[in-house]
Structures are given as C-alpha cells and as structure tokens.
C-alpha cells in the first residue's frame, strides 16, 4: 500500500491536485482512497460531484458504536474511495482533533483492511502544524509528504514551516519529505525560485502545475479535469504527477530554511514583481 500526504497553505490548490491525481491513478486501474483532513471538507467534492457527510458528522449523529464504514466512506469518480474528517462546529473545539478522531474511526472500522487500497492519499491543511494536523505524519499512517507551494512568500513560509514538522518525525524514521509540487498560479510564476527553495531544503520538485482555465471550469461542474477534459494537457500533467509520486524513492529529512534565507527568497520575488510592473 502506497501512502502519502499532501500539505500546503490553505487555498494553495491541494484539494484540486489531490482529487485530480486520485482520479488519474484510479483511471490507471489502481484502487485509490482519499482522506480529506481539512475542516472545509472539500477535498472529495469534485470526485463525488457533491459534498459528503464527514466522519465527525457521523460521530456526532450516531456515536462511535453505531457508525458503519458505509456511513463515512463513499465511492466517487473512477471508483475512488472518499472520506472527509470534517471539523467541529464553528467556535467550538479543535479542527486538528477531528483528524485524530477520523483516523481512529477508520482504524476501528477496519477501513484499510476491508477496502484494501493500493494508494492512500491524505489532503492536509498546512497553515498550522499542530498535533491534529500532524496526525498523518505519525504512527506509520504515511510513507512520505509532498508540499504544494506557489511563488507567493506566505506559501513558501508555510511550506518551510511544514518542513520543520516533517523533520521532527523524519528524524524518528516515521515519515519523510518526498518533494515539492509547484503550482504556478500566483502573480509571480517563476519555477526557478521553487527549484532553488527545494534544493536548499535538500529535496526535489516532483511536478509543476501550470495555470489552466480548465481547472476552474471543471470545478464549476463539480468535476475533476480528468473527468471534464480527459484529453487535455492539464489532465496529462496530473497523470504525470501521480506517476512521479508513486514511483518516487527520493525521500529525505528536510533542512528548513532560516528567516534570513526566507527573506532572500522574498527579495527575489519582490524583484520579479518590480520587473513585471515595469513591463506594463
């Protein structure tokens, strides 16, 4: 069973990438399971065509003793098995705790034994690496982590912060960094900045997702690009990314950057903003 996590700053495009990779891998005759670990519970929406009840919803409504696997795991496009941890009611409780509860319930119900997936993907919010959101890094739940980032300074900062958490668990031999996924949708689109960032971390860029209007157009219809425009270049990009991650053996203990090193990247981004403004 190949198990990996996709982390990144909120709104960076993790769910789009995870849902499209999942659909692509499942279309290649692989049994895929996706676990959404974001309180928004929107990772699997485009695989299902709608939002699904979350594990925390079922936990609150039925209680742990009455829950069944079919209450929390649903089959989406290309047969992808979909689950969402969900979150607490607004203003009450800890969202990270929902990830812990979800992981416990899947284990208690024997989800992995019954579904027997070949690939398990966790989509995890990375703005805060608290104990709950770090749950997929622990206890052998995943083999490696992939971080989505743009050239935006705050997404790079979040990626670096996530690496600090990964390093803690990697040094214990629990999980490692597999690489960076570059999403080229920010105001500054300069792959060399992310190539340099990855190199300083000691890792690689495993894939680059270019801007494409097919992504928002497919999501308007609550579909992945793989379903909406299967013959498009962007669909092939997601297929290639999935294959790259499945076959990746380059897993490292990251070396997070210092504040000064991050500031140097910020200065490069600022220079590119100025150049862009002068060309207008």
Secondary structure as a PSIPRED ss2 file (coil, helix, strand):
# PSIPRED VFORMAT (PSIPRED V4.0)

   1 X C   1.000  0.000  0.000
   2 X E   0.000  0.000  1.000
   3 X E   0.000  0.000  1.000
   4 X E   0.000  0.000  1.000
   5 X E   0.000  0.000  1.000
   6 X E   0.000  0.000  1.000
   7 X E   0.000  0.000  1.000
   8 X E   0.000  0.000  1.000
   9 X C   1.000  0.000  0.000
  10 X C   1.000  0.000  0.000
  11 X C   1.000  0.000  0.000
  12 X C   1.000  0.000  0.000
  13 X C   1.000  0.000  0.000
  14 X H   0.000  1.000  0.000
  15 X H   0.000  1.000  0.000
  16 X H   0.000  1.000  0.000
  17 X H   0.000  1.000  0.000
  18 X H   0.000  1.000  0.000
  19 X H   0.000  1.000  0.000
  20 X H   0.000  1.000  0.000
  21 X H   0.000  1.000  0.000
  22 X H   0.000  1.000  0.000
  23 X H   0.000  1.000  0.000
  24 X H   0.000  1.000  0.000
  25 X H   0.000  1.000  0.000
  26 X H   0.000  1.000  0.000
  27 X H   0.000  1.000  0.000
  28 X C   1.000  0.000  0.000
  29 X C   1.000  0.000  0.000
  30 X C   1.000  0.000  0.000
  31 X C   1.000  0.000  0.000
  32 X E   0.000  0.000  1.000
  33 X E   0.000  0.000  1.000
  34 X E   0.000  0.000  1.000
  35 X E   0.000  0.000  1.000
  36 X E   0.000  0.000  1.000
  37 X E   0.000  0.000  1.000
  38 X C   1.000  0.000  0.000
  39 X C   1.000  0.000  0.000
  40 X C   1.000  0.000  0.000
  41 X C   1.000  0.000  0.000
  42 X C   1.000  0.000  0.000
  43 X C   1.000  0.000  0.000
  44 X C   1.000  0.000  0.000
  45 X H   0.000  1.000  0.000
  46 X H   0.000  1.000  0.000
  47 X H   0.000  1.000  0.000
  48 X H   0.000  1.000  0.000
  49 X C   1.000  0.000  0.000
  50 X C   1.000  0.000  0.000
  51 X C   1.000  0.000  0.000
  52 X C   1.000  0.000  0.000
  53 X C   1.000  0.000  0.000
  54 X C   1.000  0.000  0.000
  55 X H   0.000  1.000  0.000
  56 X H   0.000  1.000  0.000
  57 X H   0.000  1.000  0.000
  58 X H   0.000  1.000  0.000
  59 X H   0.000  1.000  0.000
  60 X H   0.000  1.000  0.000
  61 X H   0.000  1.000  0.000
  62 X H   0.000  1.000  0.000
  63 X C   1.000  0.000  0.000
  64 X C   1.000  0.000  0.000
  65 X C   1.000  0.000  0.000
  66 X C   1.000  0.000  0.000
  67 X C   1.000  0.000  0.000
  68 X C   1.000  0.000  0.000
  69 X H   0.000  1.000  0.000
  70 X H   0.000  1.000  0.000
  71 X H   0.000  1.000  0.000
  72 X C   1.000  0.000  0.000
  73 X C   1.000  0.000  0.000
  74 X E   0.000  0.000  1.000
  75 X E   0.000  0.000  1.000
  76 X C   1.000  0.000  0.000
  77 X H   0.000  1.000  0.000
  78 X H   0.000  1.000  0.000
  79 X H   0.000  1.000  0.000
  80 X C   1.000  0.000  0.000
  81 X E   0.000  0.000  1.000
  82 X E   0.000  0.000  1.000
  83 X E   0.000  0.000  1.000
  84 X E   0.000  0.000  1.000
  85 X C   1.000  0.000  0.000
  86 X C   1.000  0.000  0.000
  87 X C   1.000  0.000  0.000
  88 X C   1.000  0.000  0.000
  89 X C   1.000  0.000  0.000
  90 X C   1.000  0.000  0.000
  91 X C   1.000  0.000  0.000
  92 X C   1.000  0.000  0.000
  93 X C   1.000  0.000  0.000
  94 X C   1.000  0.000  0.000
  95 X H   0.000  1.000  0.000
  96 X H   0.000  1.000  0.000
  97 X H   0.000  1.000  0.000
  98 X H   0.000  1.000  0.000
  99 X H   0.000  1.000  0.000
 100 X H   0.000  1.000  0.000
 101 X H   0.000  1.000  0.000
 102 X H   0.000  1.000  0.000
 103 X H   0.000  1.000  0.000
 104 X H   0.000  1.000  0.000
 105 X H   0.000  1.000  0.000
 106 X H   0.000  1.000  0.000
 107 X H   0.000  1.000  0.000
 108 X H   0.000  1.000  0.000
 109 X C   1.000  0.000  0.000
 110 X C   1.000  0.000  0.000
 111 X H   0.000  1.000  0.000
 112 X H   0.000  1.000  0.000
 113 X H   0.000  1.000  0.000
 114 X H   0.000  1.000  0.000
 115 X H   0.000  1.000  0.000
 116 X C   1.000  0.000  0.000
 117 X C   1.000  0.000  0.000
 118 X C   1.000  0.000  0.000
 119 X E   0.000  0.000  1.000
 120 X E   0.000  0.000  1.000
 121 X E   0.000  0.000  1.000
 122 X E   0.000  0.000  1.000
 123 X E   0.000  0.000  1.000
 124 X E   0.000  0.000  1.000
 125 X E   0.000  0.000  1.000
 126 X C   1.000  0.000  0.000
 127 X C   1.000  0.000  0.000
 128 X C   1.000  0.000  0.000
 129 X C   1.000  0.000  0.000
 130 X C   1.000  0.000  0.000
 131 X C   1.000  0.000  0.000
 132 X C   1.000  0.000  0.000
 133 X C   1.000  0.000  0.000
 134 X C   1.000  0.000  0.000
 135 X H   0.000  1.000  0.000
 136 X H   0.000  1.000  0.000
 137 X H   0.000  1.000  0.000
 138 X C   1.000  0.000  0.000
 139 X C   1.000  0.000  0.000
 140 X C   1.000  0.000  0.000
 141 X C   1.000  0.000  0.000
 142 X C   1.000  0.000  0.000
 143 X C   1.000  0.000  0.000
 144 X E   0.000  0.000  1.000
 145 X E   0.000  0.000  1.000
 146 X E   0.000  0.000  1.000
 147 X E   0.000  0.000  1.000
 148 X E   0.000  0.000  1.000
 149 X E   0.000  0.000  1.000
 150 X C   1.000  0.000  0.000
 151 X C   1.000  0.000  0.000
 152 X C   1.000  0.000  0.000
 153 X H   0.000  1.000  0.000
 154 X H   0.000  1.000  0.000
 155 X H   0.000  1.000  0.000
 156 X H   0.000  1.000  0.000
 157 X H   0.000  1.000  0.000
 158 X H   0.000  1.000  0.000
 159 X H   0.000  1.000  0.000
 160 X H   0.000  1.000  0.000
 161 X H   0.000  1.000  0.000
 162 X H   0.000  1.000  0.000
 163 X H   0.000  1.000  0.000
 164 X H   0.000  1.000  0.000
 165 X H   0.000  1.000  0.000
 166 X H   0.000  1.000  0.000
 167 X H   0.000  1.000  0.000
 168 X H   0.000  1.000  0.000
 169 X H   0.000  1.000  0.000
 170 X H   0.000  1.000  0.000
 171 X C   1.000  0.000  0.000
 172 X C   1.000  0.000  0.000
 173 X C   1.000  0.000  0.000
 174 X C   1.000  0.000  0.000
 175 X C   1.000  0.000  0.000
 176 X E   0.000  0.000  1.000
 177 X E   0.000  0.000  1.000
 178 X E   0.000  0.000  1.000
 179 X E   0.000  0.000  1.000
 180 X E   0.000  0.000  1.000
 181 X E   0.000  0.000  1.000
 182 X E   0.000  0.000  1.000
 183 X E   0.000  0.000  1.000
 184 X C   1.000  0.000  0.000
 185 X C   1.000  0.000  0.000
 186 X C   1.000  0.000  0.000
 187 X C   1.000  0.000  0.000
 188 X C   1.000  0.000  0.000
 189 X C   1.000  0.000  0.000
 190 X C   1.000  0.000  0.000
 191 X H   0.000  1.000  0.000
 192 X H   0.000  1.000  0.000
 193 X H   0.000  1.000  0.000
 194 X H   0.000  1.000  0.000
 195 X H   0.000  1.000  0.000
 196 X H   0.000  1.000  0.000
 197 X H   0.000  1.000  0.000
 198 X H   0.000  1.000  0.000
 199 X H   0.000  1.000  0.000
 200 X H   0.000  1.000  0.000
 201 X H   0.000  1.000  0.000
 202 X C   1.000  0.000  0.000
 203 X C   1.000  0.000  0.000
 204 X C   1.000  0.000  0.000
 205 X E   0.000  0.000  1.000
 206 X E   0.000  0.000  1.000
 207 X E   0.000  0.000  1.000
 208 X E   0.000  0.000  1.000
 209 X E   0.000  0.000  1.000
 210 X C   1.000  0.000  0.000
 211 X C   1.000  0.000  0.000
 212 X C   1.000  0.000  0.000
 213 X H   0.000  1.000  0.000
 214 X H   0.000  1.000  0.000
 215 X H   0.000  1.000  0.000
 216 X H   0.000  1.000  0.000
 217 X H   0.000  1.000  0.000
 218 X H   0.000  1.000  0.000
 219 X H   0.000  1.000  0.000
 220 X H   0.000  1.000  0.000
 221 X C   1.000  0.000  0.000
 222 X C   1.000  0.000  0.000
 223 X C   1.000  0.000  0.000
 224 X C   1.000  0.000  0.000
 225 X H   0.000  1.000  0.000
 226 X H   0.000  1.000  0.000
 227 X H   0.000  1.000  0.000
 228 X H   0.000  1.000  0.000
 229 X C   1.000  0.000  0.000
 230 X C   1.000  0.000  0.000
 231 X C   1.000  0.000  0.000
 232 X C   1.000  0.000  0.000
 233 X H   0.000  1.000  0.000
 234 X H   0.000  1.000  0.000
 235 X H   0.000  1.000  0.000
 236 X H   0.000  1.000  0.000
 237 X H   0.000  1.000  0.000
 238 X H   0.000  1.000  0.000
 239 X H   0.000  1.000  0.000
 240 X H   0.000  1.000  0.000
 241 X H   0.000  1.000  0.000
 242 X H   0.000  1.000  0.000
 243 X H   0.000  1.000  0.000
 244 X H   0.000  1.000  0.000
 245 X H   0.000  1.000  0.000
 246 X H   0.000  1.000  0.000
 247 X C   1.000  0.000  0.000
 248 X C   1.000  0.000  0.000
 249 X C   1.000  0.000  0.000
 250 X C   1.000  0.000  0.000
 251 X C   1.000  0.000  0.000
 252 X E   0.000  0.000  1.000
 253 X C   1.000  0.000  0.000
 254 X C   1.000  0.000  0.000
 255 X C   1.000  0.000  0.000
 256 X C   1.000  0.000  0.000
 257 X C   1.000  0.000  0.000
 258 X C   1.000  0.000  0.000
 259 X H   0.000  1.000  0.000
 260 X H   0.000  1.000  0.000
 261 X H   0.000  1.000  0.000
 262 X H   0.000  1.000  0.000
 263 X H   0.000  1.000  0.000
 264 X H   0.000  1.000  0.000
 265 X H   0.000  1.000  0.000
 266 X H   0.000  1.000  0.000
 267 X H   0.000  1.000  0.000
 268 X H   0.000  1.000  0.000
 269 X H   0.000  1.000  0.000
 270 X H   0.000  1.000  0.000
 271 X H   0.000  1.000  0.000
 272 X H   0.000  1.000  0.000
 273 X H   0.000  1.000  0.000
 274 X H   0.000  1.000  0.000
 275 X H   0.000  1.000  0.000
 276 X H   0.000  1.000  0.000
 277 X H   0.000  1.000  0.000
 278 X H   0.000  1.000  0.000
 279 X H   0.000  1.000  0.000
 280 X C   1.000  0.000  0.000
